[in-house]
Amino acid sequence: MEFTFDGPVVEWRGPAPYYFVRIPEEESEDIKLAAKGIEYWGQVPVLVRIRDVEFRTALFPKDGRYLIPLKNAVRLPIGIEADEVVTVGLDVGRG
């Protein structure tokens, strides 16, 4: 199932900084339904498109929503910064 939405980039400053796109609440609920039977340990395999970059990852559940992890290998070349809002295309189960 395919989704398109805008989400903010958030930075988590743990032992090393990590970046995520926070998926809106409504889309998170729809993804949860679409992912029934394919999630593992709460994570959902997906294919993500941001700008001209496509990559595979798994969504993380957090506070009733999902987060898309953004590796520096993806984030830095296309200039994505914390607090930026990005448009995301996401295919559930294609991860």
N, C-alpha and C positions, 0 to 999 in steps of 0.2 A: 504494500500500500504506500502511496506517495503523499508527502506533505510538503507544503511551502509556507514559511512563516518568517517573521522578523524577530530576532532575539538579541538581548544585550550580552556582550562579552564580559564575563566576571573573572576576577583574579582571586585565587586562593593562595594565600601566603603561608604555606606549611614550611617544612624543612627546605623545600625548593618551590618556587612559584609555579602554579599550574593555572591554565586558562581554560574556561569552559564557555559555551554558549548556553544560556538558560532558555529552555523551551517554554513558551507560554502555557498557562494552566489548561486552557481548553484543548490545545493540541496534545499536551501530555496525557490527558484523559483519553483522547482518541487513539494515541499511540499505544497506550496500555491495553486497550481493547484489541487493537490490530496485532499486538505482540503475544496474545494468549497462545501458549504452547511452544513458543520459540525463545522465550526469555530464559536466562540461566543466571541464578543467584541475583535476580532482580535486574540484570543487565539485558539490553536488547541489541542484537546485531543490526547495523544499519550501513547504508551507503550515503555519504553526505556530499553535497555540492555547495560550495561557497565561492562566489565569483567564478573564476575559470578553473578552480581546483576541485577535484573529486577524490575522496578518500574513504576508506572503510574504518569503522570503529564500533564501539558498543556504548550505548547510552547508560548513564548512571542515574539511578533514582535518588532524589534528594528533596525532602520536604514536600512530597506530593507532586513533584514535577520531575522532568528528566533534564540532565545536563549532557551536552556534547563535549567531550574532551578535545581540546585544540593543541596538538603538538606544535612545538616551535618550528618544526620542519614544514608545517602547513601555514602557520600563523605569520611568521616573519617574512617570507618571500612576497606575500600579498598585502603586507602592511596592516594587519589587524591588531588593534590596540585594546587594552582594557577599557570598559565603559562604552565602547563603540557598539552600535546596533547594526547587525548584519542580516542579510536575507539568506535563508538556508533552504535548500531543497534536500529532502530526506526520503530515502526508500527503506522501509522497515523490512527486516529479514534478508537484506541483500549484503550484510556485512561480512 
